[in-house]
């Protein structure tokens, strides 16, 4: 059996106390010399206004390993949103990646060989807050990052769990009406 991690995928949800404190990342993780690495390079090289792709960093000049590219699910049109996304949330994602390495979910021996494409969602309602709780926002996104990586690397949920629970798990928005009411 190969030690290669060609491609793993994951999705997670972590909610905080306020509605805008929610993280719902999706990741693709794989070897830099495979399809994930090629996609990661293309993302960095193909910048699009409103959907800038950036590396997860602890601070300017301190990129985390494995190389992690953040891709916003929301079209960014406001500098205040950009500052939160490329500040608090970017730092939280960077810390969450390192937490996943520390926990052993990403093998330490593979950090220079792997890449992560991280689809990040920051609730646009954050802009309507009188005072943003940056510490809570940081905690939620850091926890969600570690969780999504753990799920991806462990192959969770397993197919057995999915088949056993298919009829008991309901998508939250499945029964929402046109007006958004349940």
C-alpha positions as CSV (number, residue, x, y, z in Angstrom):
1,X,0.0,0.0,0.0
2,X,1.2,3.5,-0.9
3,X,2.1,6.2,1.6
4,X,0.8,8.7,-0.8
5,X,-2.1,10.9,0.0
6,X,-3.5,11.6,-3.4
7,X,-6.7,13.4,-2.5
8,X,-8.8,13.6,0.6
9,X,-11.9,15.7,1.0
10,X,-13.8,17.0,4.0
11,X,-16.5,19.3,5.2
12,X,-17.3,20.6,8.7
13,X,-19.6,23.0,10.5
14,X,-18.8,24.8,13.8
15,X,-21.2,27.4,15.2
16,X,-20.5,30.0,17.8
17,X,-22.9,31.8,20.2
18,X,-23.9,34.5,17.7
19,X,-25.3,33.9,14.2
20,X,-22.3,35.4,12.4
21,X,-20.0,33.1,14.4
22,X,-20.1,30.2,12.1
23,X,-17.5,28.3,10.0
24,X,-18.3,25.8,7.3
25,X,-15.1,24.9,5.6
26,X,-14.6,22.4,2.8
27,X,-11.1,21.1,2.0
28,X,-9.2,19.1,-0.5
29,X,-5.9,17.7,0.8
30,X,-3.3,15.9,-1.3
31,X,0.3,15.6,-2.5
32,X,1.8,18.7,-4.1
33,X,3.1,16.6,-7.1
34,X,-0.5,15.3,-7.8
35,X,-3.8,16.8,-8.7
36,X,-4.2,18.8,-5.5
37,X,-0.8,20.4,-6.0
38,X,-1.6,21.3,-9.6
39,X,-5.0,22.8,-8.6
40,X,-3.3,24.7,-5.8
41,X,-0.8,26.3,-8.2
42,X,-3.6,27.1,-10.6
43,X,-5.6,28.8,-7.9
44,X,-2.7,31.0,-6.8
45,X,-1.9,31.9,-10.4
46,X,-5.5,32.6,-11.4
47,X,-6.6,35.5,-9.2
48,X,-10.1,36.8,-9.7
49,X,-11.4,40.1,-8.3
50,X,-13.7,39.4,-5.3
51,X,-12.3,35.9,-4.9
52,X,-8.6,36.4,-4.2
53,X,-6.8,33.3,-3.1
54,X,-4.2,33.6,-0.4
55,X,-2.0,31.3,1.7
56,X,-2.9,30.7,5.3
57,X,-0.4,32.6,7.4
58,X,0.3,33.2,11.1
59,X,1.4,36.7,10.1
60,X,2.9,38.3,7.1
61,X,6.1,36.4,6.2
62,X,5.1,33.3,8.2
63,X,3.2,30.7,6.0
64,X,2.1,27.5,7.6
65,X,2.8,24.0,6.4
66,X,1.3,22.2,4.7
67,X,0.8,25.0,2.2
68,X,-2.9,26.0,2.5
69,X,-4.7,28.2,0.0
70,X,-7.8,29.9,1.2
71,X,-10.6,30.4,-1.4
72,X,-13.6,32.5,-0.3
73,X,-17.1,31.2,-0.9
74,X,-18.4,34.7,-0.7
75,X,-17.6,37.4,-3.3
76,X,-15.6,39.9,-1.4
77,X,-16.6,43.5,-2.1
78,X,-16.0,45.4,1.1
79,X,-12.7,46.3,2.7
80,X,-14.1,45.7,6.2
81,X,-15.0,42.1,5.2
82,X,-11.6,41.7,3.6
83,X,-9.8,42.8,6.8
84,X,-11.7,40.3,8.9
85,X,-11.2,37.5,6.3
86,X,-7.6,38.2,5.7
87,X,-6.9,38.9,9.4
88,X,-8.8,37.1,12.1
89,X,-10.1,34.2,9.9
90,X,-6.8,33.7,8.0
91,X,-4.9,33.5,11.3
92,X,-7.4,31.1,12.7
93,X,-7.1,28.8,9.7
94,X,-3.3,28.9,10.0
95,X,-3.5,27.9,13.6
96,X,-6.0,25.2,12.9
97,X,-3.7,23.7,10.3
98,X,-0.9,23.6,12.8
99,X,-3.3,22.1,15.4
100,X,-4.1,19.3,12.9
101,X,-0.3,18.6,12.5
102,X,0.2,18.6,16.3
103,X,-2.8,16.2,16.7
104,X,-1.3,13.8,14.2
105,X,-4.1,14.2,11.7
106,X,-1.6,15.5,9.2
107,X,1.6,13.4,9.4
108,X,4.5,15.7,10.4
109,X,6.7,13.9,7.9
110,X,4.4,14.9,5.1
111,X,4.0,18.7,5.7
112,X,6.3,19.6,2.9
113,X,4.7,17.2,0.5
114,X,1.0,18.1,1.0
115,X,-1.2,21.0,0.0
116,X,-4.6,22.0,1.3
117,X,-7.3,23.9,-0.7
118,X,-9.5,25.5,1.9
119,X,-12.9,26.8,0.9
120,X,-13.8,29.4,3.6
121,X,-17.1,30.9,4.4
122,X,-17.3,34.0,6.5
123,X,-20.9,35.1,7.1
124,X,-21.4,38.5,5.4
125,X,-23.6,39.3,8.5
126,X,-20.3,40.0,10.3
127,X,-20.4,43.5,8.6
128,X,-23.7,44.3,10.4
129,X,-22.4,43.7,13.9
130,X,-21.9,46.8,16.1
131,X,-18.9,45.0,17.6
132,X,-17.3,41.9,16.1
133,X,-16.0,39.4,18.7
134,X,-12.7,38.6,17.0
135,X,-11.6,36.2,19.7
136,X,-14.8,34.1,19.3
137,X,-14.5,34.3,15.5
138,X,-10.9,33.1,15.7
139,X,-11.9,30.2,18.0
140,X,-14.7,29.1,15.7
141,X,-12.6,29.1,12.6
142,X,-9.6,27.5,14.3
143,X,-11.8,24.7,15.6
144,X,-13.5,24.2,12.2
145,X,-10.1,24.0,10.5
146,X,-8.8,21.3,12.8
147,X,-12.2,19.4,12.5
148,X,-12.4,19.5,8.7
149,X,-8.8,18.3,8.3
150,X,-9.4,15.5,10.9
151,X,-12.5,14.4,9.0
152,X,-10.8,14.5,5.6
153,X,-7.7,12.6,6.8
154,X,-9.8,10.0,8.6
155,X,-12.3,9.5,5.8
156,X,-15.2,10.7,7.9
157,X,-18.0,10.1,7.7
158,X,-17.4,6.5,6.6
159,X,-19.6,4.9,3.9
160,X,-21.0,2.5,6.6
161,X,-22.0,5.5,8.8
162,X,-23.6,7.2,5.8
163,X,-25.6,4.2,4.8
164,X,-26.7,3.5,8.3
165,X,-27.8,7.1,8.9
166,X,-28.9,8.2,5.5
167,X,-32.6,8.4,6.5
168,X,-32.1,10.1,9.8
169,X,-29.9,13.0,8.7
170,X,-31.8,15.8,7.2
171,X,-30.2,18.8,5.4
172,X,-31.1,21.9,7.4
173,X,-32.3,23.9,4.4
174,X,-34.2,21.0,2.8
175,X,-37.6,22.1,4.3
176,X,-37.1,25.8,4.2
177,X,-39.8,27.5,2.2
178,X,-39.4,30.4,-0.2
179,X,-39.5,32.9,2.6
180,X,-36.8,31.0,4.6
181,X,-39.2,29.7,7.3
182,X,-39.2,26.1,8.5
